[in-house]
Amino acid sequence: MMAWLSELWSGGTVAVEPASLRDAPKLAELHGASFHRGWGEGEFESMIAEHNTLVHRLKLGRKTIGFAASRIGADEAEILSIAIDTGHRGRGLSGDLLLTHLGHLAGRGVRQIFLEVEENNAPARRLYERAGFAVVGRRERYYRQDNGEQLNALLMRRDLS
């Protein structure tokens, strides 16, 4: 199943598609460029192969420029990660990716979705708030930086039903 997005960029058509094992190297590269502790190819291969995870890639023409990954348990899911190539941020693509991903989760019977976001990550918080997520908790000193600094995480939830 493929979801086409309405935007056309100079690089081609934007589409959200299910990720395959062949995407693991690129997804690992995108994750590593976006997060303090990047996930390796093996972690992405495991996620893509598991029946209880859903991983979508965001393509611009033939190039993968982002992804969304969630783990499903009964009628709940947790967004594990969303990343967009740094050169394509700020164009609304992450919102399209997230909403398409949420639609697929709802189609698999998910009624509530959770995520954790770094408290001071304003762009990510705006993305999630625009998509209907609300803060439902806080984890003190959840994320650890290379310099030893510990940052708080916000727990967010959205009902899909």
C-alpha positions as CSV (number, residue, x, y, z in Angstrom):
1,M,0.0,0.0,0.0
2,M,1.4,3.4,-1.0
3,A,0.2,6.8,0.1
4,W,1.0,9.7,-2.2
5,L,1.4,13.1,-0.8
6,S,0.1,16.2,-2.5
7,E,3.3,18.1,-2.6
8,L,5.6,18.0,-5.6
9,W,9.1,19.1,-5.0
10,S,11.9,19.9,-7.5
11,G,13.3,16.4,-6.7
12,G,10.1,14.6,-7.7
13,T,7.0,13.2,-6.2
14,V,6.8,12.8,-2.4
15,A,5.5,9.4,-1.3
16,V,5.2,7.5,2.0
17,E,5.7,3.7,1.5
18,P,6.3,0.7,3.7
19,A,10.1,0.2,4.3
20,S,11.8,-2.9,3.2
21,L,15.0,-4.6,4.4
22,R,16.9,-2.9,1.5
23,D,16.1,0.4,3.2
24,A,17.9,-0.4,6.5
25,P,21.3,1.2,5.5
26,K,19.6,4.5,4.5
27,L,17.3,4.5,7.6
28,A,20.3,3.9,9.8
29,E,22.1,6.8,8.1
30,L,19.1,9.1,8.6
31,H,18.7,8.1,12.2
32,G,22.4,8.6,13.0
33,A,22.3,12.1,11.5
34,S,19.3,13.0,13.5
35,F,19.8,11.6,17.0
36,H,22.4,11.5,19.7
37,R,22.6,7.7,19.6
38,G,21.9,6.4,16.1
39,W,20.5,3.0,15.4
40,G,22.5,0.6,13.2
41,E,21.4,-1.3,10.1
42,G,20.8,-4.4,12.2
43,E,18.4,-2.7,14.4
44,F,16.4,-1.4,11.4
45,E,16.5,-4.9,9.8
46,S,15.0,-6.4,13.0
47,M,12.3,-3.7,13.2
48,I,11.3,-4.1,9.6
49,A,11.2,-7.9,9.9
50,E,9.1,-7.9,13.1
51,H,5.3,-8.4,12.7
52,N,4.5,-5.9,15.5
53,T,6.4,-3.0,14.0
54,L,5.4,-0.6,11.3
55,V,8.2,1.3,9.4
56,H,7.5,3.7,6.6
57,R,10.0,5.5,4.4
58,L,9.5,9.0,3.0
59,K,10.7,9.3,-0.6
60,L,11.3,12.3,-2.7
61,G,11.5,11.0,-6.2
62,R,13.8,7.9,-5.9
63,K,15.6,9.2,-2.8
64,T,14.6,8.1,0.7
65,I,14.6,11.3,2.9
66,G,12.9,10.2,6.0
67,F,11.1,7.5,8.0
68,A,8.7,6.8,10.8
69,A,8.8,3.6,13.0
70,S,6.3,2.4,15.5
71,R,5.9,-0.7,17.7
72,I,2.3,-2.1,18.1
73,G,1.0,-4.0,21.1
74,A,-2.7,-4.9,21.2
75,D,-4.6,-1.7,20.4
76,E,-1.8,0.6,21.4
77,A,1.4,1.7,19.7
78,E,4.5,3.7,20.5
79,I,6.3,5.8,17.9
80,L,9.9,4.7,18.2
81,S,11.4,7.4,15.9
82,I,10.7,9.8,13.1
83,A,13.5,11.4,11.1
84,I,13.8,13.7,8.1
85,D,17.0,14.4,6.2
86,T,18.4,17.7,7.5
87,G,18.3,19.3,4.0
88,H,14.5,18.7,3.7
89,R,13.4,19.8,7.2
90,G,11.0,22.8,7.6
91,R,8.8,22.0,4.6
92,G,6.0,20.2,6.3
93,L,7.1,16.8,5.1
94,S,7.3,15.3,8.6
95,G,3.7,16.2,9.3
96,D,2.6,14.4,6.1
97,L,4.8,11.4,7.0
98,L,3.4,11.3,10.6
99,L,-0.3,11.6,9.6
100,T,0.1,8.9,6.9
101,H,1.9,6.7,9.4
102,L,-0.9,7.3,12.0
103,G,-3.5,6.3,9.4
104,H,-1.8,3.0,8.8
105,L,-1.6,2.4,12.5
106,A,-5.4,3.1,12.9
107,G,-6.0,0.7,10.0
108,R,-4.2,-2.0,12.0
109,G,-6.6,-1.5,15.0
110,V,-4.4,0.9,17.0
111,R,-6.6,3.1,19.2
112,Q,-4.0,5.0,21.3
113,I,-0.5,6.0,20.3
114,F,2.3,7.2,22.6
115,L,5.8,8.7,22.1
116,E,8.6,10.2,24.1
117,V,10.2,13.5,23.0
118,E,13.1,15.5,24.4
119,E,11.6,18.3,26.4
120,N,13.6,21.0,24.7
121,N,13.1,19.7,21.1
122,A,10.7,22.5,20.0
123,P,10.4,21.4,16.3
124,A,9.4,17.9,17.3
125,R,7.0,19.0,20.0
126,R,5.3,21.4,17.5
127,L,5.0,18.5,15.0
128,Y,3.4,16.2,17.6
129,E,1.1,18.9,19.0
130,R,-0.1,19.8,15.4
131,A,-0.9,16.1,14.9
132,G,-3.1,16.0,18.0
133,F,-0.7,14.7,20.7
134,A,-0.9,16.0,24.2
135,V,1.6,15.7,27.0
136,V,0.6,13.1,29.6
137,G,3.8,12.7,31.6
138,R,7.4,13.6,32.1
139,R,10.5,11.5,32.6
140,E,13.3,13.4,34.5
141,R,16.8,13.1,33.1
142,Y,15.7,10.4,30.5
143,Y,18.1,11.3,27.7
144,R,21.9,11.4,28.2
145,Q,24.1,13.6,26.0
146,D,27.7,12.9,25.1
147,N,28.8,15.6,27.6
148,G,27.0,13.8,30.4
149,E,24.1,16.3,30.5
150,Q,20.8,14.6,31.2
151,L,17.6,15.9,29.5
152,N,14.0,15.4,30.4
153,A,11.5,13.5,28.2
154,L,7.9,14.3,27.7
155,L,5.5,11.4,27.3
156,M,2.8,12.3,24.7
157,R,-0.4,10.5,23.7
158,R,-3.0,10.7,21.0
159,D,-6.2,8.8,20.6
160,L,-6.8,7.4,17.1
161,S,-10.4,6.1,17.7
